[in-house]
Structure formats: C-alpha cells, structure tokens
Amino acid sequence: MKAKALAMLLCALLSSSGFAAQCTTNARGTTTCGNGENAVRYNPNTGNAVKAQTNSVGVTTVQTGHGGEVKMKNGKGVYKAPNGQTCYKTANSQGCR
C-alpha cells in the first residue's frame, strides 16, 4: 500500500508541474509515468524510484532514489554511485575508478 502511495505521489507531483504524465503498471508492479522527455519509474519490489530527464542537446540524466546518477547519450555515459565510485562507458572502453 505504501508503494502505491509513493508511485501516485511521484506521478501527481510531476503532472502538477507541467508534466503531462501517462502512467502504466506492468505485471511485476513497476509503475512508469512519462511524456517522452521526462519519466518516473517506481519498483515496489526494490523500493527504488528512478527519475529521467532529457535536455535540449540529447543528454539523458537518470537519478535513482538511492542516490546514483547516470548521464548518457548515444550509448555512452558516466555513472556516479552513491558511494562516490564513478564508472564510464565510451565507444572504445569502459571502466570504474
């Protein structure tokens, strides 16, 4: 019950800020709301909420409810974990430091 309330709160919050949310729930209970440029997903099984936004130059920023952040474009990107670790993926290599 708490999970559904959080998912509905996320959807309502985004829809009230000019974000025309279209929400769906799949068979596993994951709720996704989005309009093509912004999206929110909540997984009640893990308790993780994920928010994604795409800026004007096509870079997608994804933030998790646990503090991680990913910035990506064209299959390349950088991930910053909540513990401070940074991982990257380029056209020719990938790794973490």
Secondary structure as UniProt FT lines:
FT   HELIX           2..16
FT   TURN            17..18
FT   STRAND          22..25
FT   TURN            27..28
FT   STRAND          31..34
FT   STRAND          38..43
FT   TURN            44..47
FT   STRAND          48..54
FT   TURN            56..57
FT   STRAND          60..64
FT   TURN            65..66
FT   STRAND          69..73
FT   TURN            74..75
FT   STRAND          76..80
FT   TURN            82..83
FT   STRAND          86..89
FT   STRAND          94..96
//
